[in-house]
Amino acid sequence: MGTNENQVESLSLFQNITAGKYLFSERTGSPFQLNASEKKCINQITKKSDATIYYDLTEKSYKNRYDNYGKSSQYAKDIDALVKHMDGLLNSFSQDGLLKEIELRGMTPALMFDIDNTIEFTAGADTDPTGDGPPIAGMVDFVQRRCFKNNLACYFITARWCTAENVNSTVKWIKNELSLNDEMVNEFVHLSGSLTGCSENSGAAVAYKDVVRQALSEQKGIFWLMSIGDQLTDSLGHHSGVKILVPNQLFQSDIVPNQFAPWGKGKCETHYTVAPDSSCFQQLQTTVLEKTSVSYCGACTEKKGCN
């Protein structure tokens, strides 16, 4: 579609608008700070916050191995409201001509999903070594209704370490719950947890998933409509589309380590998260899709993953 100086370049406008941080969750640039008023009230605030009640959490209730949330819990209601919002966004993208414009440019519109506590409920463990964990019903229903239909692609990028064990459990769950076949799994599933090399010395967590998204954009013509996840590292960056934050009342790892995971217990240092910069992408772009792929990680026997 041609443009002139009086026309709005719609795709660039969309990308520029969605490139920034969450408007409601700015945990970037420096360690998180409570303001003075919040500090005075923190004890009263935390007394009214109870994750077990929010989730109607039942321990080891799913297949006698996994914690699970209640289907009538506030969490389930919030998920349903979020899904309704995402459906509305996709409908508006179609009605307002954005999807048609992407198609005219020869690109593929896409969504990115995190897995743990985004489409699979892995609670405080934030991982699943066997691939049998409970689905988050509203999110899984959304994937099944929307993904791979009407030219909409969906990518599943997890921060699980790049190991054969994680590939086996991840692929098992994806096939069972989302009905992806082997060819689709190989194309649309990536494990980014072992990526390193950019800004770690600054003490910041790097949102490496944006490197994967940028590589998919530049190498495969993907146009990102939304990135969906429960942590800031899932969607921070310039190649995300609309940043969708799935509720997680158990931990927010861009503030302090996850106390429910073995690597986080007893650690209370403040965290902050940064988007990868251009030098980070230049360093990783030639290998990032290969080194996060199911085939590459499936051959990795290193306990902490291959990068």
N, C-alpha and C positions, 0 to 999 in steps of 0.2 A: 504494500500500500504506500503510495507516494505521500510525501509531506511537504508543507511549505512553512514559512515563518509564522503563519497564523494558526497552524494546526498543532495540537498537543500530541507529542510522541507518547502514546498511551502505555506501551510496554516499559519504556524507560521511566515514565512517571510512576508506574506501579512498583518497579524495582527500587526506585529512590525512596518512595514512601515507606516501603517495608524493610529497608536496609538497617534501620536503627534498632535500638534496644526496646524491650518491653516498656510500654508507658507506665505499667503498674508494678514493675519488678526490676528496678535499676540496681544491679549488683555488680557493676563493672567500674574499672578505673582505680579503685582503692578498696582496702578492706571495709566491709560493711560496718556502719556506725549507727547505733541507736541515738536519737536525739535526747536532750535532757528530760523532756516531758515523758518520753517513753520509758526511760530508766526509772523514773519515780513510780511508774505504774506497772512495771514488768511483773512483779509478784502477783498482783491482782489479775493481770492479763493471762498469765500462764495457768492460774488456778481454774480459769474458765475454758481452757483449751485441753481437750482430751481426745487423742487420736483413736483410742479404742471405741469411744462412743461415736465419734464421727464416722468411722468405718463399720460400726457394729462388728468389730473384728473378732473372729473366732480362730483360735490357734489350732493348727494341724487338722482342720476340719475338711479340707479338700483332698480326697484320695488318701486321707490319714497322713499326709506329708506336708501340706502347704497351708499357711494362713489364708483366710479368705474374708471378703467383705460381705456384709448383709445386703440382700437384694432390695430391701426397703430403707437402707441407710441414707444419711445425708450425702455421703459420697456418691452413691448410685444416682441420687437425684441430681447432684451437680454434674455428673458425667452425662446424664440425659440432656440437661440444659446446654452443656457444651456441644454435644453432638447436634442439637437443634440449631445452634449458632453456626456450626461448620456447614451444615446442610444449607442454611440461608446464604452463607458466603458463596458456596459453589453455585447455587441458583442465580445469585446476582452476577457472578462472573459470566455465566452463560447469557443471561438476559441483557446485560449491558454491553455485550459484544467482545469482552476480553478474550474468551476462549476462541472465538472466530478469528480475532486478530493474531493470536498465537499460531493458529493453524495456517493462516495466510503467510506467515513468516517462515513456515516450514519447521516449526519447533513443536515439541511435545509438552503439554501441560502436565504437571506432576505434583504429588504430595509426598512429603517425607514423614515417616513415623519412626519414633523411638519404639523399643519393645518393652523393657522392664518398667512397670507401673505406668505404661501408656496404653498398650493393648493387652499385655499380660500382667496380672496382679501378682507381683513378686514381693510385695510388702517390704519389710526392713532388709531382707536378704539382698534385694535388688538384683538378683540373678536366679537362674534355674538350671542346675546341672543335669537334670534328667529330661527336660522337655515336656513335662506333664502338668505344668502349673495352670491355675484357673484363668480363663479369659476375662477381660473386662467387657462385659456383655455389650454395652452400648457402643464402645469403640470398635469391637469386632464386627458388630452388625453394620456400622458405618463403612468399614473396609469392604465387607462383602457386598453392600449395596452400590458403592461408588467406584471402587478401584477396578481398573482394566476394562472400563466401559466408556463408551463415547470418547475414545482416544485419551482417557485420563490414566496416566501411569502412576504407580505408587511404589516408593522405595522404602525399605525397612533397614534403617541404619542403627545398629546397636553399639554401645560402648563396651560390650563384653570383649575381653581379651581375645586376640586372634590365635585361637588354639583349636586343635581337632575336637577336643571335648566340647567346647562351646559351639562349634559348628554343628556337631551331632545333635545336641539338645535344641539349639535354635531352629535348625531345619526340621526336626521332628515336630516341634510345636507349630511352626509356620504351616507345614503341610496339613497337620491334623485340624488346626483351628481356622485357617484361611484358605485351605484347599489349593495352594499353589503347587504346580507340578515342578519337576526337576529343572526344566529349562527356565521357568520363571524364577525359581529360587536362585539359580546361578546368575541371573541378570539383575534381580531386584533386591537382593539381600547383601549387606556389607557389615563387617565387624571392624569398628574404628578404634577399639580400646587400646591397641598397642602402638598407635601412632605417636611419635615423639619428634623432638628436634626444634620446636619453635617456642621461644619465650619462657620455657620452664624455669630458667634461672631467675626470672623476675618474681617468682613465687605465685604466679597466676596460673589458673587452669585455662588451657586453650580449648576453644570450641572447635575441635578438629573436624567435626561433622561438616562444617562449612567448607573445608578443603575438599571433601568428597563431593559435596553439592556443586561447588564451582567446577570441579573436574568433569562431572556429569553434564553440566551446562555447556562447557566449552568443547567437550569431546563427543557428546551424544545429542546436543541440541535440546537439552531439557530446560523448560521454563518453570520455575518453582512458584506454585500458588500458595502453599502453606508448608510450614514445618511444625510438627506436632510432637510434644514431649513434656515430661514432668520436671525437667531441669533446664537451667539457662544454657548449659552446654549443648542442648539438643537443637536449639534454633538461633542462637546468637550468630550474627554475621550478615554479610551483604547479599548472600545467595539463598535466602530462606523463604521468600514470600511472606505471607502473614504469619507472625509468630504466635502459635497457640500453646498456652501453658495448661497442661493437665494437672488437676489438683493433686498434691501430695502433702499430707499432714504428718508424715512420719519423719521426713528429713528433707532438707534443701542443701545440697552439697556445695553450692556456691557461697554459702555462709559459713558453715562449719562441717567437718567430716561426718559421715553417716555413722551414728553411734551404734546402729544395729548390725553393721557389717564388721567382720574381723579386723579389717584394715583401718577402721575408724574409732573403735572403742577407746575411750579415755583421752582422745585427742580433741582439743577445743580451740585450736588456732583458727583465726579468721581467714577465710578464703575470699578470693574474687576471681572473676572470669573475664577473659578477653576474647575478642574475635581474632582469628588468624589474619595477619597482614599480608601484603602482596609478596614479601620476601619468603614468608612461610609457604605460600602456595607455589612460588617458583621452585622452592627446594623440593617439594613433595609431588608436584603435579604429574611427573612422568611415571611414577610408580604407585600413586595412591589408590587407584582403582584396582590394580592387580593385588596390592598388599592388604587390601581389605576384603577381597573376594572370598567366597565360600571355597573355591578350589584351592587357593593359596593357604588360607587359614586351616582348611581341612587336612593339609599335609604337615602342619606345624605341631611338633611334639614338645616344644619348650613350655615349661610350666607357666611362665609369665607372658607367653605369647611371642610371636615373631613380628618384627617391624621392618 
